[in-house]
Amino acid sequence: MKVSTVTRTVNNERGAILIIALLMLIILSLLGMAATDTTNIEIQIAGNEKVYKQAFYNADSGVFYAVAKGEELLLSATPGTQLNSTDMPNNVTLTYVREITSGPPRQVEIRAVGTAPGGGNVSILAGIEFVIFGKQQGPGNLTNY
């Protein structure tokens, strides 16, 4: 090719590279906006997951609390009553649902509802089995039991 042919070819373009550059800029801007939207959605999902897990763990702690208190908490309860205690974990509501069997071993069903800041709540329906032994004397001459 001659130099004059190359010069004519470049002169015939008349701003095509500018249009291509602007199109590429628009495409990259759209991709950036889509990535930002996706990131915002992922942040919302992570926040919802955090609230759910916190509510679940609160409800789970209510079930463990009922198991630990067992006889003291469940012995005099009637179906449909809310179980209350002064040392119950925060953000937990326990409800005595029903007696499955009168035993021994006695089996009951409770509902633990855990709540979390942000409006999340989780309900766990749990069956608890326990035997009423009363206070037992340990080995030896111990009198404080």
DSSP file (Angstrom, degrees, kcal/mol; ACC not computed):
  #  RESIDUE AA STRUCTURE BP1 BP2  ACC     N-H-->O    O-->H-N    N-H-->O    O-->H-N    TCO  KAPPA ALPHA  PHI   PSI    X-CA   Y-CA   Z-CA
    1    1 A M              0   0    0      0, 0.0     2,-0.2     0, 0.0     0, 0.0   0.000 360.0 360.0 360.0 144.8    0.0    0.0    0.0
    2    2 A K     >  -     0   0    0      1,-0.1     4,-1.7     4,-0.0     3,-0.2  -0.508 360.0-114.8 -86.4 160.9    1.1    3.5   -0.7
    3    3 A V  H  > S+     0   0    0      1,-0.2     4,-2.2     2,-0.2     5,-0.2   0.858 116.7  55.0 -63.3 -36.5    1.2    6.2    1.9
    4    4 A S  H  > S+     0   0    0      1,-0.2     4,-2.1     2,-0.2    -1,-0.2   0.853 105.3  52.7 -68.3 -33.6   -1.5    8.1    0.1
    5    5 A T  H  > S+     0   0    0      2,-0.2     4,-2.1    -3,-0.2    -1,-0.2   0.905 110.2  48.1 -67.5 -41.3   -3.9    5.1    0.2
    6    6 A V  H  X S+     0   0    0     -4,-1.7     4,-2.2     2,-0.2     5,-0.2   0.909 111.1  50.5 -64.6 -42.6   -3.4    4.7    4.0
    7    7 A T  H  X S+     0   0    0     -4,-2.2     4,-2.2     1,-0.2    -1,-0.2   0.898 110.4  49.5 -63.4 -40.8   -4.0    8.4    4.5
    8    8 A R  H  X S+     0   0    0     -4,-2.1     4,-1.5     2,-0.2    -1,-0.2   0.888 109.6  51.9 -66.1 -38.1   -7.2    8.2    2.4
    9    9 A T  H  X S+     0   0    0     -4,-2.1     4,-0.6     2,-0.2    -2,-0.2   0.917 111.7  46.0 -64.9 -43.1   -8.5    5.2    4.4
   10   10 A V  H >X S+     0   0    0     -4,-2.2     3,-0.9     1,-0.2     4,-0.6   0.896 111.6  51.9 -65.9 -40.3   -7.9    6.9    7.7
   11   11 A N  H 3< S+     0   0    0     -4,-2.2     3,-0.3     1,-0.2    -1,-0.2   0.778 103.5  59.3 -67.8 -25.6   -9.6   10.1    6.4
   12   12 A N  H 3< S+     0   0    0     -4,-1.5    -1,-0.2     1,-0.2    -2,-0.2   0.662  88.1  74.5 -77.3 -15.9  -12.6    8.1    5.3
   13   13 A E  H << S-     0   0    0     -3,-0.9     3,-0.4    -4,-0.6    -1,-0.2   0.907  72.9-172.3 -66.6 -42.2  -13.4    6.8    8.8
   14   14 A R  S  < S-     0   0    0     -4,-0.6    -3,-0.1    -3,-0.3    -2,-0.1   0.872  70.4 -33.1  53.2  51.5  -14.8   10.2    9.9
   15   15 A G  S  > S+     0   0    0      3,-0.0     4,-1.6     4,-0.0     3,-0.3   0.593  92.6 133.1  90.1  12.9  -15.2    9.5   13.7
   16   16 A A  H  > S+     0   0    0     -3,-0.4     4,-2.4     1,-0.2     5,-0.2   0.879  73.9  55.2 -63.1 -36.9  -16.1    5.8   13.6
   17   17 A I  H  > S+     0   0    0      1,-0.2     4,-2.3     2,-0.2    -1,-0.2   0.851 104.5  54.2 -65.7 -32.7  -13.6    5.1   16.4
   18   18 A L  H  > S+     0   0    0     -3,-0.3     4,-2.3     2,-0.2    -1,-0.2   0.913 109.3  47.1 -65.6 -43.0  -15.3    7.7   18.6
   19   19 A I  H  X S+     0   0    0     -4,-1.6     4,-2.4     2,-0.2    -2,-0.2   0.906 112.4  49.7 -65.4 -42.3  -18.7    6.0   18.1
   20   20 A I  H  X S+     0   0    0     -4,-2.4     4,-2.4     2,-0.2    -2,-0.2   0.911 111.0  49.8 -63.5 -41.9  -17.2    2.6   18.9
   21   21 A A  H  X S+     0   0    0     -4,-2.3     4,-2.1     2,-0.2    -2,-0.2   0.901 111.1  49.1 -64.0 -41.0  -15.5    4.0   22.0
   22   22 A L  H  X S+     0   0    0     -4,-2.3     4,-2.3     2,-0.2    -2,-0.2   0.898 110.4  50.7 -65.7 -40.2  -18.8    5.5   23.2
   23   23 A L  H  X S+     0   0    0     -4,-2.4     4,-2.5     2,-0.2    -2,-0.2   0.912 110.7  49.0 -62.8 -42.4  -20.6    2.2   22.6
   24   24 A M  H  X S+     0   0    0     -4,-2.4     4,-2.6     1,-0.2    -1,-0.2   0.896 110.4  51.5 -63.7 -39.1  -18.0    0.4   24.6
   25   25 A L  H  X S+     0   0    0     -4,-2.1     4,-2.1     2,-0.2    -2,-0.2   0.898 110.4  48.5 -64.0 -41.3  -18.4    3.0   27.4
   26   26 A I  H  X S+     0   0    0     -4,-2.3     4,-2.4     2,-0.2    -2,-0.2   0.920 112.0  49.0 -64.5 -44.1  -22.2    2.5   27.4
   27   27 A I  H  X S+     0   0    0     -4,-2.5     4,-2.2     1,-0.2    -2,-0.2   0.925 112.6  47.3 -62.7 -45.2  -21.8   -1.3   27.6
   28   28 A L  H  X S+     0   0    0     -4,-2.6     4,-2.1     1,-0.2    -1,-0.2   0.865 110.9  52.3 -66.3 -35.2  -19.3   -1.1   30.4
   29   29 A S  H  X S+     0   0    0     -4,-2.1     4,-2.3     2,-0.2    -2,-0.2   0.915 109.4  49.2 -65.4 -42.4  -21.5    1.3   32.3
   30   30 A L  H  X S+     0   0    0     -4,-2.4     4,-2.3     1,-0.2    -2,-0.2   0.902 110.7  50.2 -63.4 -41.0  -24.5   -1.0   32.0
   31   31 A L  H  X S+     0   0    0     -4,-2.2     4,-2.2     1,-0.2    -1,-0.2   0.895 110.1  50.8 -63.6 -39.5  -22.4   -3.9   33.2
   32   32 A G  H  X S+     0   0    0     -4,-2.1     4,-2.0     2,-0.2    -2,-0.2   0.899 110.2  49.0 -64.6 -40.9  -21.3   -1.8   36.2
   33   33 A M  H  X S+     0   0    0     -4,-2.3     4,-2.4     2,-0.2    -2,-0.2   0.898 111.0  50.3 -65.8 -39.9  -24.9   -0.9   37.1
   34   34 A A  H  X S+     0   0    0     -4,-2.3     4,-2.4     1,-0.2    -2,-0.2   0.903 110.0  50.4 -64.5 -40.1  -26.0   -4.5   36.8
   35   35 A A  H  X S+     0   0    0     -4,-2.2     4,-2.2     2,-0.2    -1,-0.2   0.883 109.8  51.0 -65.2 -37.4  -23.1   -5.6   39.1
   36   36 A T  H  X S+     0   0    0     -4,-2.0     4,-2.3     2,-0.2    -2,-0.2   0.920 110.2  48.9 -65.4 -43.8  -24.1   -2.9   41.6
   37   37 A D  H  X S+     0   0    0     -4,-2.4     4,-2.2     1,-0.2    -2,-0.2   0.920 111.3  50.0 -61.3 -43.7  -27.7   -4.1   41.6
   38   38 A T  H  X S+     0   0    0     -4,-2.4     4,-2.3     1,-0.2    -1,-0.2   0.903 109.9  51.0 -61.9 -41.5  -26.6   -7.7   42.1
   39   39 A T  H  X S+     0   0    0     -4,-2.2     4,-2.1     2,-0.2    -1,-0.2   0.909 108.9  50.7 -63.4 -42.3  -24.4   -6.6   45.0
   40   40 A N  H  X S+     0   0    0     -4,-2.3     4,-2.0     1,-0.2    -1,-0.2   0.900 110.6  49.3 -62.7 -40.6  -27.3   -4.7   46.7
   41   41 A I  H  X S+     0   0    0     -4,-2.2     4,-2.4     1,-0.2    -1,-0.2   0.910 109.9  51.3 -64.8 -41.9  -29.5   -7.8   46.4
   42   42 A E  H  X S+     0   0    0     -4,-2.3     4,-2.4     1,-0.2    -2,-0.2   0.871 108.1  52.4 -63.4 -36.9  -26.8  -10.0   47.9
   43   43 A I  H  X S+     0   0    0     -4,-2.1     4,-2.1     2,-0.2    -1,-0.2   0.906 109.8  48.8 -65.4 -41.1  -26.4   -7.6   50.8
   44   44 A Q  H  X S+     0   0    0     -4,-2.0     4,-2.4     2,-0.2    -2,-0.2   0.906 110.7  50.6 -64.3 -41.5  -30.2   -7.8   51.5
   45   45 A I  H  X S+     0   0    0     -4,-2.4     4,-2.4     1,-0.2    -2,-0.2   0.922 110.4  49.4 -62.2 -44.1  -30.1  -11.6   51.3
   46   46 A A  H  X S+     0   0    0     -4,-2.4     4,-2.0     1,-0.2    -1,-0.2   0.888 110.7  50.5 -63.6 -38.8  -27.2  -11.8   53.8
   47   47 A G  H  X S+     0   0    0     -4,-2.1     4,-2.1     2,-0.2    -1,-0.2   0.912 110.9  48.3 -64.8 -42.6  -29.1   -9.4   56.1
   48   48 A N  H  X S+     0   0    0     -4,-2.4     4,-2.5     1,-0.2    -2,-0.2   0.894 110.4  52.0 -64.0 -39.7  -32.2  -11.5   56.0
   49   49 A E  H  X S+     0   0    0     -4,-2.4     4,-2.6     2,-0.2    -1,-0.2   0.887 108.3  51.6 -63.7 -39.0  -30.2  -14.7   56.6
   50   50 A K  H  X S+     0   0    0     -4,-2.0     4,-2.3     2,-0.2    -2,-0.2   0.927 111.0  47.1 -63.5 -45.2  -28.6  -13.1   59.7
   51   51 A V  H  X S+     0   0    0     -4,-2.1     4,-2.3     2,-0.2    -2,-0.2   0.918 113.1  49.6 -63.1 -43.6  -32.0  -12.1   61.1
   52   52 A Y  H  X S+     0   0    0     -4,-2.5     4,-2.7     1,-0.2    -2,-0.2   0.937 111.7  47.6 -61.4 -47.2  -33.4  -15.6   60.4
   53   53 A K  H  X S+     0   0    0     -4,-2.6     4,-2.8     1,-0.2     5,-0.2   0.895 111.2  50.9 -63.4 -39.4  -30.4  -17.3   62.1
   54   54 A Q  H  X S+     0   0    0     -4,-2.3     4,-1.9     2,-0.2    -1,-0.2   0.923 112.6  46.1 -64.4 -42.8  -30.6  -15.1   65.1
   55   55 A A  H  X S+     0   0    0     -4,-2.3     4,-2.3     2,-0.2    67,-0.3   0.897 112.8  51.2 -65.4 -39.7  -34.4  -15.8   65.5
   56   56 A F  H  X S+     0   0    0     -4,-2.7     4,-2.8     1,-0.2    -2,-0.2   0.931 110.1  48.1 -63.0 -45.9  -33.7  -19.5   65.0
   57   57 A Y  H  X S+     0   0    0     -4,-2.8     4,-2.2     1,-0.2    -1,-0.2   0.857 110.3  52.8 -65.6 -33.6  -31.0  -19.6   67.7
   58   58 A N  H  X S+     0   0    0     -4,-1.9     4,-1.4    -5,-0.2    -1,-0.2   0.933 111.9  45.0 -64.5 -44.8  -33.3  -17.7   70.1
   59   59 A A  H  X S+     0   0    0     -4,-2.3     4,-1.7     1,-0.2    -2,-0.2   0.903 112.1  52.6 -64.7 -40.3  -36.0  -20.3   69.5
   60   60 A D  H  X S+     0   0    0     -4,-2.8     4,-2.3     1,-0.2    -1,-0.2   0.883 105.9  53.5 -63.1 -38.6  -33.5  -23.1   69.9
   61   61 A S  H  X S+     0   0    0     -4,-2.2     4,-2.2     1,-0.2    -1,-0.2   0.844 105.1  56.1 -65.6 -31.0  -32.3  -21.7   73.2
   62   62 A G  H  X S+     0   0    0     -4,-1.4     4,-2.2     2,-0.2    -2,-0.2   0.896 106.7  48.9 -65.0 -40.3  -35.9  -21.7   74.3
   63   63 A V  H  X S+     0   0    0     -4,-1.7     4,-2.2     2,-0.2    -2,-0.2   0.935 112.7  47.2 -63.9 -45.9  -36.2  -25.4   73.6
   64   64 A F  H  X S+     0   0    0     -4,-2.3     4,-2.5     1,-0.2    -2,-0.2   0.862 110.1  53.8 -64.5 -34.8  -32.9  -26.1   75.5
   65   65 A Y  H  X S+     0   0    0     -4,-2.2     4,-2.5     2,-0.2     5,-0.3   0.929 108.7  48.5 -63.2 -45.2  -34.2  -24.0   78.4
   66   66 A A  H  X S+     0   0    0     -4,-2.2     4,-2.3     1,-0.2    -2,-0.2   0.882 112.1  49.4 -63.7 -38.2  -37.4  -26.0   78.6
   67   67 A V  H  < S+     0   0    0     -4,-2.2    -1,-0.2     2,-0.2    -2,-0.2   0.923 112.4  47.7 -65.7 -43.3  -35.3  -29.3   78.5
   68   68 A A  H  < S+     0   0    0     -4,-2.5    -2,-0.2     1,-0.2    -1,-0.2   0.894 118.5  39.5 -66.0 -39.6  -33.0  -28.0   81.3
   69   69 A K  H >X S+     0   0    0     -4,-2.5     3,-1.8     1,-0.2     4,-0.6   0.791  84.2 143.3 -80.7 -28.5  -36.0  -26.8   83.5
   70   70 A G  H 3X  +     0   0    0     -4,-2.3     4,-3.1     1,-0.3     3,-0.4   0.074  69.2  25.0  34.0-105.4  -38.0  -29.9   82.6
   71   71 A E  H 3> S+     0   0    0      1,-0.2     4,-1.9     2,-0.2    -1,-0.3   0.876 123.6  52.5 -55.1 -46.4  -40.0  -30.9   85.7
   72   72 A E  H <4 S+     0   0    0     -3,-1.8     4,-0.3     1,-0.2    -1,-0.2   0.872 120.5  32.1 -61.2 -38.9  -40.0  -27.4   87.3
   73   73 A L  H  < S+     0   0    0     -4,-0.6    -2,-0.2    -3,-0.4    -1,-0.2   0.833 128.1  34.4 -89.0 -35.2  -41.4  -25.7   84.2
   74   74 A L  H >< S+     0   0    0     -4,-3.1     3,-0.6    -8,-0.2    -3,-0.2   0.593  92.2  85.0-102.2 -12.5  -43.6  -28.4   82.7
   75   75 A L  T 3< S+     0   0    0     -4,-1.9    -1,-0.1    -5,-0.4    -3,-0.1   0.901 103.4  27.6 -62.7 -44.5  -45.0  -30.3   85.7
   76   76 A S  T 3  S+     0   0    0     -4,-0.3    -1,-0.2    -5,-0.3    -2,-0.1   0.346  94.6 119.5-101.0   7.1  -48.0  -28.0   86.4
   77   77 A A    <   -     0   0    0     -3,-0.6    -3,-0.0    -4,-0.1     6,-0.0  -0.406  47.2-154.0 -75.3 148.6  -48.5  -26.6   82.9
   78   78 A T    >   -     0   0    0     -2,-0.1     3,-1.9     4,-0.1    18,-0.2  -0.889  36.8 -79.8-117.9 153.1  -51.7  -27.1   81.0
   79   79 A P  T 3  S+     0   0    0      0, 0.0    18,-0.2     0, 0.0    19,-0.1  -0.200 114.8  20.6 -54.8 136.4  -52.2  -27.2   77.2
   80   80 A G  T 3  S+     0   0    0     16,-3.2     2,-0.2     1,-0.3    17,-0.1   0.339  92.7 125.8  90.0  -5.8  -52.3  -23.8   75.6
   81   81 A T    <   -     0   0    0     -3,-1.9    15,-2.9    15,-0.3     2,-0.4  -0.592  61.6-120.8 -89.0 149.0  -50.6  -21.9   78.5
   82   82 A Q  E     -A   95   0A   0     -2,-0.2     2,-0.5    13,-0.2    13,-0.3  -0.718  25.6-130.4 -85.2 134.0  -47.5  -19.8   78.0
   83   83 A L  E     -A   94   0A   0     11,-2.6    11,-0.6    -2,-0.4     2,-0.4  -0.742  30.3-176.5 -89.3 125.6  -44.6  -20.9   80.1
   84   84 A N        +     0   0    0     -2,-0.5     2,-0.3   -11,-0.1     9,-0.0  -0.931  12.2 163.0-125.0 146.4  -42.9  -18.2   82.1
   85   85 A S    >   -     0   0    0     -2,-0.4     3,-1.2     1,-0.1   -12,-0.0  -0.974  42.5-121.7-155.1 153.1  -39.9  -18.0   84.3
   86   86 A T  T 3  S+     0   0    0     -2,-0.3    -1,-0.1     1,-0.2    -2,-0.0   0.792 112.1  45.1 -70.1 -26.4  -37.8  -15.2   85.7
   87   87 A D  T 3  S+     0   0    0     -3,-0.0    -1,-0.2     2,-0.0     3,-0.1   0.132  80.5 134.1-105.3  21.8  -34.6  -16.5   84.1
   88   88 A M    <   -     0   0    0     -3,-1.2   -26,-0.1     1,-0.1     4,-0.1  -0.434  65.1 -98.1 -69.7 143.4  -36.0  -17.3   80.7
   89   89 A P    >   -     0   0    0      0, 0.0     3,-0.7     0, 0.0    -1,-0.1  -0.224  43.0-102.5 -59.3 150.4  -33.8  -16.2   77.8
   90   90 A N  T 3  S+     0   0    0      1,-0.2     3,-0.1    -3,-0.1    25,-0.1  -0.317 101.6  26.9 -68.3 157.3  -34.8  -12.9   76.1
   91   91 A N  T 3  S+     0   0    0      1,-0.2    24,-2.2    23,-0.1     2,-0.4   0.749  98.1 112.1  62.5  27.9  -36.6  -12.9   72.8
   92   92 A V  E <   - B   0 114A   0     -3,-0.7     2,-0.4    22,-0.2    22,-0.2  -0.996  44.7-169.9-132.2 136.8  -38.2  -16.3   73.4
   93   93 A T  E     - B   0 113A   0     20,-2.0    20,-2.6    -2,-0.4     2,-0.4  -0.994   9.9-162.4-123.1 125.3  -41.8  -17.3   74.0
   94   94 A L  E     -AB  83 112A   0    -11,-0.6   -11,-2.6    -2,-0.4     2,-0.4  -0.903   6.6-174.5-108.8 134.4  -42.5  -20.8   75.2
   95   95 A T  E     -AB  82 111A   0     16,-2.2    16,-2.6    -2,-0.4     2,-0.6  -0.995  25.2-131.3-129.0 132.1  -46.0  -22.4   75.0
   96   96 A Y  E     + B   0 110A   0    -15,-2.9   -16,-3.2    -2,-0.4   -15,-0.3  -0.723  28.9 179.4 -78.7 117.7  -47.1  -25.7   76.3
   97   97 A V  E     -     0   0A   0     12,-2.5     2,-0.3    -2,-0.6    13,-0.2   0.947  49.6 -40.1 -88.7 -57.4  -48.9  -27.3   73.4
   98   98 A R  E     - B   0 109A   0     11,-1.4    11,-2.9   -19,-0.1     2,-0.6  -0.991  48.3-103.0-165.0 164.4  -50.0  -30.7   74.6
   99   99 A E  E     - B   0 108A   0     -2,-0.3     9,-0.3     9,-0.2     3,-0.1  -0.885  25.5-171.8 -96.2 123.7  -49.2  -33.8   76.6
  100  100 A I  E    S-     0   0A   0      7,-2.3     2,-0.3    -2,-0.6     8,-0.2   0.951  74.1  -4.6 -79.9 -53.5  -48.2  -36.7   74.2
  101  101 A T  E     - B   0 107A   0      6,-1.5     6,-2.2     1,-0.0    -1,-0.4  -0.988  57.5-138.4-137.9 149.4  -48.1  -39.4   77.0
  102  102 A S        +     0   0    0     -2,-0.3     4,-0.2     1,-0.2    -1,-0.0   0.566  63.7 151.5 -86.1  -7.3  -48.5  -39.1   80.7
  103  103 A G        -     0   0    0      2,-0.4    -1,-0.2     1,-0.2     3,-0.1  -0.254  69.7-103.9  86.0-163.7  -45.6  -41.5   81.2
  104  104 A P  S    S+     0   0    0      0, 0.0    -1,-0.2     0, 0.0    27,-0.1   0.611 132.4  35.1 -76.2 149.2  -43.5  -42.6   82.7
  105  105 A P  S    S-     0   0    0      0, 0.0    -2,-0.4     0, 0.0     2,-0.3   0.639 103.0-143.7 -73.4 148.0  -41.6  -41.2   80.8
  106  106 A R  E     - C   0 130A   0     24,-2.4    24,-2.7    -4,-0.2     2,-0.5  -0.614  13.3-161.0 -80.4 135.5  -43.8  -38.2   80.3
  107  107 A Q  E     +BC 101 129A   0     -6,-2.2    -7,-2.3    -2,-0.3    -6,-1.5  -0.976  13.5 172.7-121.7 128.7  -43.8  -36.7   76.8
  108  108 A V  E     -BC  99 128A   0     20,-2.8    20,-3.2    -2,-0.5     2,-0.5  -0.884  24.1-135.5-130.2 161.8  -44.9  -33.2   76.1
  109  109 A E  E     -BC  98 127A   0    -11,-2.9   -12,-2.5    -2,-0.3   -11,-1.4  -0.976  23.9-179.3-120.7 130.3  -44.9  -30.9   73.1
  110  110 A I  E     -BC  96 126A   0     16,-2.9    16,-2.8    -2,-0.5     2,-0.5  -0.886  20.5-140.0-125.1 157.9  -43.9  -27.3   73.4
  111  111 A R  E     -BC  95 125A   0    -16,-2.6   -16,-2.2    -2,-0.3     2,-0.5  -0.982  14.5-165.9-117.9 124.7  -43.6  -24.4   70.9
  112  112 A A  E     -BC  94 124A   0     12,-2.9    12,-2.9    -2,-0.5     2,-0.6  -0.949   2.0-167.0-110.3 123.5  -40.7  -22.1   71.1
  113  113 A V  E     -BC  93 123A   0    -20,-2.6   -20,-2.0    -2,-0.5     2,-0.4  -0.947   4.7-166.4-113.0 117.5  -40.9  -18.8   69.2
  114  114 A G  E     -BC  92 122A   0      8,-2.8     8,-2.3    -2,-0.6     2,-0.3  -0.854   3.0-163.3-103.0 137.7  -37.7  -16.9   68.9
  115  115 A T  E     - C   0 121A   0    -24,-2.2     6,-0.2    -2,-0.4   -57,-0.0  -0.847   2.8-166.1-117.5 156.7  -37.7  -13.3   67.7
  116  116 A A  E >>  - C   0 120A   0      4,-2.4     3,-1.1    -2,-0.3     4,-0.7  -0.966  36.0 -87.8-137.5 153.5  -34.9  -11.2   66.4
  117  117 A P  T 34 S+     0   0    0      0, 0.0     3,-0.1     0, 0.0   -62,-0.1  -0.352 111.7  48.0 -58.0 139.4  -34.4   -7.4   65.8
  118  118 A G  T 34 S-     0   0    0      1,-0.1   -67,-0.1     2,-0.0    -3,-0.0   0.447 129.2 -76.4 103.4   2.3  -35.6   -6.6   62.3
  119  119 A G  T <4 S+     0   0    0     -3,-1.1     2,-0.2     1,-0.3    -1,-0.1   0.530  84.7 144.4  90.4   5.6  -38.9   -8.4   62.6
  120  120 A G  E  <  +C  116   0A   0     -4,-0.7    -4,-2.4    -3,-0.1     2,-0.3  -0.564  19.4 173.1 -80.8 141.9  -37.7  -12.0   62.2
  121  121 A N  E     -C  115   0A   0     -6,-0.2     2,-0.4    -2,-0.2    -6,-0.2  -0.992  12.8-167.0-146.6 147.1  -39.3  -14.8   64.1
  122  122 A V  E     -C  114   0A   0     -8,-2.3    -8,-2.8    -2,-0.3     2,-0.5  -0.990   8.8-152.4-131.9 137.4  -39.0  -18.6   64.0
  123  123 A S  E     -C  113   0A   0     -2,-0.4     2,-0.5   -10,-0.2   -10,-0.2  -0.945   9.0-169.7-114.1 129.7  -41.2  -21.2   65.6
  124  124 A I  E     -C  112   0A   0    -12,-2.9   -12,-2.9    -2,-0.5     2,-0.6  -0.978   9.4-156.3-119.1 126.9  -40.0  -24.6   66.7
  125  125 A L  E     +C  111   0A   0     -2,-0.5     2,-0.4   -14,-0.2   -14,-0.2  -0.915  25.2 179.6-100.9 119.0  -42.3  -27.3   67.7
  126  126 A A  E     -C  110   0A   0    -16,-2.8   -16,-2.9    -2,-0.6     2,-0.5  -0.943  26.0-141.5-128.9 142.3  -40.4  -29.8   70.0
  127  127 A G  E     -C  109   0A   0     -2,-0.4     2,-0.4   -18,-0.2   -18,-0.2  -0.861  20.1-165.4 -97.8 134.4  -41.2  -32.9   71.8
  128  128 A I  E     -C  108   0A   0    -20,-3.2   -20,-2.8    -2,-0.5     2,-0.5  -0.973   4.3-164.0-123.7 134.1  -39.7  -33.3   75.3
  129  129 A E  E     +C  107   0A   0     -2,-0.4     2,-0.3   -22,-0.2   -22,-0.2  -0.965  20.0 158.5-117.8 129.9  -39.5  -36.6   77.2
  130  130 A F  E     -C  106   0A   0    -24,-2.7   -24,-2.4    -2,-0.5     2,-0.4  -0.991  30.8-140.1-149.6 157.4  -38.7  -36.6   80.9
  131  131 A V        -     0   0    0     -2,-0.3     2,-0.9   -26,-0.2   -60,-0.1  -0.957  21.5-131.3-118.2 135.5  -39.1  -38.7   84.0
  132  132 A I        +     0   0    0     -2,-0.4    -2,-0.0     1,-0.2   -62,-0.0  -0.775  41.8 152.0 -90.5 108.0  -40.0  -37.3   87.4
  133  133 A F        -     0   0    0     -2,-0.9    -1,-0.2     1,-0.2     2,-0.1   0.646  39.2-144.7-104.3 -22.4  -37.5  -38.7   89.9
  134  134 A G        -     0   0    0      2,-0.1     2,-0.3     0, 0.0    -1,-0.2  -0.355  54.2 -24.8  78.2-170.9  -37.5  -35.8   92.4
  135  135 A K        -     0   0    0     -2,-0.1     2,-0.4     1,-0.0    10,-0.0  -0.586  68.8-153.5 -77.7 134.2  -34.3  -35.0   94.3
  136  136 A Q        -     0   0    0     -2,-0.3     2,-0.4     9,-0.2    -2,-0.1  -0.854  13.0-123.4-110.7 142.5  -31.9  -37.9   94.5
  137  137 A Q        -     0   0    0     -2,-0.4     3,-0.1     1,-0.1     6,-0.1  -0.699  28.1-138.3 -84.5 133.3  -29.3  -38.5   97.2
  138  138 A G        -     0   0    0     -2,-0.4     4,-0.2     1,-0.2    -1,-0.1  -0.192  36.1 -71.2 -79.9 178.0  -25.9  -38.9   95.9
  139  139 A P  S    S+     0   0    0      0, 0.0     3,-0.3     0, 0.0    -1,-0.2  -0.358  98.4  21.5 -69.1 151.2  -23.3  -41.4   97.1
  140  140 A G  S    S-     0   0    0      1,-0.2    -3,-0.0    -3,-0.1     0, 0.0  -0.485 113.5 -46.4  91.9-162.7  -21.8  -40.9  100.5
  141  141 A N  S    S+     0   0    0     -2,-0.2     2,-0.2    -4,-0.0    -1,-0.2  -0.108  78.8 147.1-101.7  34.4  -23.0  -38.9  103.4
  142  142 A L        +     0   0    0     -3,-0.3    -4,-0.1    -4,-0.2     3,-0.1  -0.510  21.8 177.0 -73.8 135.7  -24.0  -35.8  101.5
  143  143 A T        +     0   0    0     -2,-0.2     2,-0.9     1,-0.1    -1,-0.2   0.584  62.7  76.8-112.3 -16.4  -27.0  -33.9  102.9
  144  144 A N              0   0    0      1,-0.2    -1,-0.1    -7,-0.0    -2,-0.0  -0.829 360.0 360.0 -96.1 104.0  -27.1  -30.9  100.6
  145  145 A Y              0   0    0     -2,-0.9    -9,-0.2    -3,-0.1    -1,-0.2   0.344 360.0 360.0-137.6 360.0  -28.5  -32.1   97.3
